[in-house]
């Protein structure tokens, strides 16, 4: 009974997301549920290393995942963040089932649900609503990635900071300066100066 209560609590956010989409009923949720498994992580825990293949898609109940690359000189380049109620993985590796060029780690202590690639593919084949949800989330993430790339070309550091402050203030509130500056493509000193003007 206690395990069932814990499972209901851990799965509450995922259930709510599926219900909020408007096309998942209890029958569908009951089919999806058993394919997800809970995972509790520490801050800074590595979930995927460069060269490994991404076998899992994660749903974030609480916390933050970061997808990033490491250059030959050790410099990190952050590609993507996912906070509560989002799905995340190293998508090129997950989709192709080829070794990843990126790492995944937890920026904060996190509570996650994970689904294996094989089970994920099974849902795509058998539940059209799941495919629809996946497409919608993937399209949203794609648009956000393109807008970020375009900001490097069309905006200076101050404009990029103001864009994040307006559209994604949680990044400024929750991320360490080092990681946020890296994501923005600026130095920590520049970020500190922009924050001091805010």
C-alpha positions as CSV (number, residue, x, y, z in Angstrom):
1,X,0.0,0.0,0.0
2,X,2.8,2.4,0.9
3,X,4.6,1.6,-2.4
4,X,1.4,2.3,-4.3
5,X,1.0,5.7,-2.6
6,X,4.6,6.6,-3.3
7,X,4.1,5.6,-7.0
8,X,0.9,7.7,-7.3
9,X,2.8,10.7,-5.8
10,X,5.8,10.3,-8.1
11,X,3.6,9.9,-11.2
12,X,1.2,12.8,-10.4
13,X,3.0,15.4,-12.5
14,X,3.2,13.1,-15.6
15,X,-0.5,12.2,-15.2
16,X,-1.4,15.9,-15.0
17,X,0.6,16.7,-18.1
18,X,-1.1,13.9,-20.0
19,X,-4.5,15.0,-18.8
20,X,-3.8,18.7,-19.6
21,X,-3.0,17.8,-23.2
22,X,-6.7,16.9,-23.5
23,X,-6.4,13.7,-25.4
24,X,-5.3,11.2,-22.7
25,X,-7.9,9.4,-20.7
26,X,-7.4,7.1,-17.8
27,X,-7.3,4.0,-20.0
28,X,-4.4,5.4,-22.0
29,X,-2.6,6.7,-18.9
30,X,-2.9,3.2,-17.4
31,X,-1.2,1.8,-20.5
32,X,1.6,4.3,-20.4
33,X,2.3,4.2,-16.6
34,X,4.0,0.8,-16.3
35,X,6.6,1.7,-18.9
36,X,8.0,4.6,-16.8
37,X,10.3,4.0,-13.8
38,X,11.2,6.5,-11.1
39,X,14.8,7.8,-10.6
40,X,16.1,10.0,-7.8
41,X,19.4,11.8,-8.5
42,X,21.9,14.0,-6.7
43,X,23.0,17.4,-8.0
44,X,25.6,16.9,-10.6
45,X,24.8,13.3,-11.4
46,X,25.8,12.2,-14.9
47,X,23.0,10.3,-16.7
48,X,24.7,9.9,-20.0
49,X,28.4,10.3,-21.1
50,X,29.7,11.3,-24.4
51,X,30.2,8.1,-26.5
52,X,27.3,6.2,-24.8
53,X,24.0,5.7,-26.5
54,X,20.9,7.5,-25.0
55,X,18.6,4.6,-24.1
56,X,16.2,6.6,-22.0
57,X,13.8,9.6,-22.3
58,X,13.3,11.4,-19.0
59,X,10.3,13.3,-17.6
60,X,11.3,15.8,-14.9
61,X,9.0,15.8,-11.9
62,X,11.4,18.1,-9.9
63,X,14.8,19.5,-10.7
64,X,16.7,20.2,-13.9
65,X,18.5,18.3,-16.6
66,X,21.3,19.7,-18.8
67,X,22.4,18.5,-22.1
68,X,26.0,19.6,-23.0
69,X,29.1,18.9,-25.0
70,X,32.7,19.0,-23.9
71,X,35.3,20.3,-26.3
72,X,38.9,18.8,-26.5
73,X,40.2,21.6,-24.3
74,X,37.6,20.7,-21.6
75,X,35.4,23.7,-22.2
76,X,31.7,22.9,-21.9
77,X,29.0,24.0,-24.3
78,X,25.4,23.7,-23.0
79,X,22.8,22.8,-25.6
80,X,19.6,22.4,-23.6
81,X,17.9,22.6,-20.2
82,X,14.7,20.8,-19.1
83,X,12.9,21.7,-15.9
84,X,9.6,20.4,-14.3
85,X,7.0,18.9,-16.5
86,X,9.3,18.5,-19.6
87,X,10.7,15.6,-21.4
88,X,14.5,15.5,-22.1
89,X,17.3,13.4,-23.4
90,X,20.1,13.7,-25.9
91,X,17.7,13.5,-28.8
92,X,20.1,12.9,-31.7
93,X,21.4,9.8,-29.9
94,X,18.0,8.7,-28.6
95,X,16.4,8.9,-32.0
96,X,19.2,7.3,-34.0
97,X,20.4,4.9,-31.2
98,X,23.9,5.9,-32.1
99,X,26.6,7.1,-29.6
100,X,26.0,10.5,-28.2
101,X,28.2,13.6,-28.7
102,X,26.7,15.1,-25.6
103,X,26.5,14.5,-21.9
104,X,23.4,14.7,-19.7
105,X,23.6,15.7,-16.0
106,X,21.4,17.0,-13.3
107,X,21.9,20.7,-12.4
108,X,19.9,20.2,-9.3
109,X,18.9,17.3,-7.1
110,X,16.1,15.8,-9.3
111,X,13.1,13.5,-9.3
112,X,12.7,11.9,-12.7
113,X,10.7,9.3,-14.5
114,X,12.4,7.4,-17.3
115,X,11.2,5.3,-20.2
116,X,13.5,3.0,-22.3
117,X,13.8,3.5,-26.0
118,X,12.1,0.2,-26.8
119,X,9.1,1.0,-24.7
120,X,9.0,4.5,-26.1
121,X,8.9,3.1,-29.6
122,X,6.1,0.7,-28.6
123,X,4.0,3.6,-27.4
124,X,4.6,5.4,-30.7
125,X,3.4,2.4,-32.6
126,X,0.3,1.6,-30.5
127,X,-1.0,4.9,-29.1
128,X,-1.5,7.7,-31.6
129,X,-2.0,10.2,-28.8
130,X,1.5,9.5,-27.6
131,X,2.9,10.2,-31.0
132,X,0.9,13.5,-31.1
133,X,2.3,14.5,-27.7
134,X,5.9,13.6,-28.7
135,X,5.5,15.6,-32.0
136,X,4.2,18.7,-30.2
137,X,6.9,18.6,-27.5
138,X,9.6,18.0,-30.1
139,X,8.4,20.9,-32.3
140,X,8.3,23.2,-29.3
141,X,11.9,22.3,-28.3
142,X,13.0,22.7,-31.9
143,X,11.5,26.2,-32.1
144,X,13.2,27.2,-28.8
145,X,16.6,25.8,-30.0
146,X,16.3,27.7,-33.3
147,X,15.4,31.0,-31.5
148,X,18.4,30.5,-29.2
149,X,20.7,30.0,-32.2
150,X,19.3,33.0,-34.0
151,X,19.8,35.1,-30.9
152,X,23.6,34.4,-31.1
153,X,23.5,35.9,-34.6
154,X,21.1,38.8,-34.2
155,X,21.5,39.9,-30.5
156,X,24.3,41.3,-28.4
157,X,24.9,40.0,-24.8
158,X,22.6,42.5,-23.2
159,X,19.8,41.7,-25.6
160,X,20.2,38.0,-25.1
161,X,20.1,38.5,-21.3
162,X,16.9,40.6,-21.6
163,X,15.3,37.9,-23.8
164,X,16.0,35.3,-21.2
165,X,14.8,37.6,-18.4
166,X,11.5,38.1,-20.3
167,X,10.9,34.6,-21.6
168,X,12.8,32.2,-19.3
169,X,13.4,34.0,-16.0
170,X,13.7,30.6,-14.2
171,X,17.0,30.2,-15.9
172,X,18.4,33.3,-14.2
173,X,16.8,32.3,-10.9
174,X,17.9,28.7,-10.7
175,X,21.1,28.2,-12.7
176,X,24.6,28.9,-11.4
177,X,26.3,31.8,-13.2
178,X,28.9,29.6,-14.8
179,X,26.3,27.4,-16.5
180,X,24.0,30.2,-17.5
181,X,26.9,32.3,-19.0
182,X,28.0,29.2,-20.9
183,X,24.5,28.7,-22.3
184,X,24.3,32.4,-23.3
185,X,27.7,32.3,-24.9
186,X,29.2,35.0,-22.7
187,X,31.7,35.3,-19.9
188,X,30.7,35.0,-16.2
189,X,32.0,38.6,-15.8
190,X,29.7,39.9,-18.5
191,X,26.8,38.0,-17.0
192,X,27.5,39.4,-13.5
193,X,27.6,42.9,-15.0
194,X,24.3,42.4,-16.7
195,X,22.7,41.1,-13.5
196,X,24.0,44.0,-11.5
197,X,22.2,46.4,-13.9
198,X,18.9,44.5,-13.4
